[in-house]
Structures are given as C-alpha cells and as structure tokens.
C-alpha cells in the first residue's frame, strides 16, 4: 500500500516538472562540478540556470528565493570577473581561509537579518515559509560571495544552506530541485576536500621558500 502511494506521488511529481526546471537543474549541477575544478566556465552555467530559477521561484511564491536569483545574476558576472581579472594580475586568485572572528560576525549577521526579513515577509507578504526562505536566501548570498573570493569554508556553509533548502523546495513541490540540492550536499562535501587538498598543496609549495628565507636570515645574523 505504502509502495503504491509512494509511486503515485513520484509519478505525479515527475509529471508536474517542467522542462525549464530540468534545464535549470542540469545547468546548476554543471556550475557546481565546474566550480569544484576551479573552471571559470562555471559562471556561464550559473548565469543561465539562475535566470530560469528566477521565474520558477516567483511562480511558487518563494519571493526571497526569487529575489536571490537577481543577486545570483550579478554575482555570476562578478565571479567571472574576479576569477579572470583579480587585483594582482601576476598571481592567480588563491584558495584561502577566513578567521574565526570573521565567521562569527558573518553567521551572527545572517541570523539577525533572517529574523528581520522573516518577520517582514510573514506580516506584509504572502511568502511561503518566510523565515526559512529568508535564511536560505541570506546564507546563499554570503556563501556565493565566498565562492567568488575562493574562501575554503564556503563548502561548509553550502552544506547548511543546501540542507535547509531541501525542505523548502519539497514543501513548494519543486521535487527535482529538492533532489538536486540533496545531490549538492554530497558534491559539496567532495568539493570541500578537493579545495582543501589544493589549499594544503599551496601552503606546502610556499613552505620551502619560507624555510630558505629563514635560513638566510639566520646566516646573516651569525655573520
């Protein structure tokens, strides 16, 4: 009985999916896979996927998520520019980490703004799940910026944001998108370890130079 009900729900869900949602999911997945490999083409996939999701989320009354897509469009352009035209043109934009103090400030700010925007949406709009919608939106804003700057911990932030988004999309009937975000959580974990490996190699490559410099300074001191 339960199996037949599940299959019926699954059949109905698949039938309700639009080709636009399928296209958005495929492009969003391409973005993440390319970002994991530090490929600048990830931002092209992000831009097109975002444009599709802007309309899809508006249609299901996820107002903050829809507004987030406008931000994503801008960040896709900004991310492309950052990765191609960073400040030091003689040195690639490198994976780096934020301090604990920076993380605490950012996380506190996200939770505070979630309460503010959640309250406003709950009382003055018809938005669905206003507080969760606000949290995933604000969290995604911060985390997307972290990706453009190649902050290592962006992957950890994505685990939380994507995990919360799964329930949000299931509630709105965006089942394929919910499945995408479930897959995202798995890929994000892989992405974290991949970037951490690159980060460690960067530090190891710099270490011999630091050791050599220290040795020269010691010789100079003895002389």
Order of alpha helices (4+ residues) and beta strands (2+ residues): alpha-alpha-alpha-alpha-alpha-alpha-alpha-alpha
